[in-house]
C-alpha cells in the first residue's frame, strides 16, 4: 500500500509517454502512486508478459490512457484483456485526445472516488481499524478520526478532511450505540451533508441514528452488520463502497445514450448523483424507480424545469416536494 493513497497501474502506449506523464504527475499530486511500465531491459516476451501480469495482480486500480496508438499497441491490448479477465478491477479510461483540463478533471474525479472517510466514535476504534485495513487492501485512501491530532484544531482538521477528501469520495458512517451519543460524529455528519458528500451508513447491531440526523440520513441505503461482525460482513461493507464507485464512475448519460434524450427511464439504481445528468441539455422528463434511496441536493440544479415521474410515497416523490421540482405520479414500473 502506498503511504498516502493507492497504487495505480497506467496502461498506455510508450509513444504517448509525454501525455501520460501528465496523468502520472497529477495522480501523485492527489496522493496516489501511479506505475507506468516501459521495459527496455527485457527481450523475452513471455518474461515481459509475466512481469506485467504480476504487477497488475498487486493493484486494484487502473487507468487506461486511450489513444489511437494505445489501441494499436499489442502490449496495451494484453494488459486490458488481463485486467478485464480478473473482473474485479476498476478501470478508468482517460481520453488522451481530449484537452488537458478535461483529462485532469476526469483524473481527479476518478481518484477522489478511491477515498473513504470513516466517521466513528473513539469507542469504536477497533471496528474502525478492521474496516480501514480492508479498504487499504483494496488500494483506497482511507482516513478516520485517528488520523487527526486531538486539540484545539480538531474542528478545523475535521472540516478540511471532509471538504478535501470526502466531498467527491465517500463518507462511511459507523452507526453504533457510542456513535449515536457522540456530538463529534453528529458534527462530522453535518459537515459531510453540507459538503454534499456521498454518505454510506453502516448500522452496527441494534444501533440507530440520532433523531436530528433521521430526516437527512434515514432514507439513505445503508449496510447492516452485527455488533460483532464476521469477516464476511466487513467484506460486504467494502463491496458496497466499491459497488458505488462503479456507479459513480459509469457515465449513464453516455452508456445509456442519455446525452441527447428528452425522456430518461433510469435503471434500478440506488443513488442519483449531481453528475448523472451533466450533459443532458435536451432533457424534459425523468422516470425515477423506487430503488432510488438517495438524491444529492444539487442533482437537478441545472434542470429546474424537468418533470420527474415517480411512484407515490417513493423517495423521489418526497424529494420533489422538498426541492420544489415538477412531479407527476405514475403507475409505470
JOPEHU-V35752 format. One record per helix or strand. SS is the DSSP state (H for helix, E for strand). FROM is the first residue (numbers start at 1). TO is the last residue. Records with the same first field share a line. If there is no record, write none. Layout:
# JOPEHU-V35752
SS->FROM-TO + FROM-TO
This chain:
# JOPEHU-V35752
E->7-11 + 33-36 + 61-66 + 90-95 + 115-119 + 141-144 + 170-175 + 198-204 + 223-225 + 263-265 + 271-272 + 285-287 + 294-295 + 307-310 + 326-329
H->14-29 + 45-57 + 68-71 + 74-86 + 100-112 + 122-137 + 145-147 + 154-166 + 177-180 + 183-194 + 211-217 + 231-249 + 252-255 + 315-322
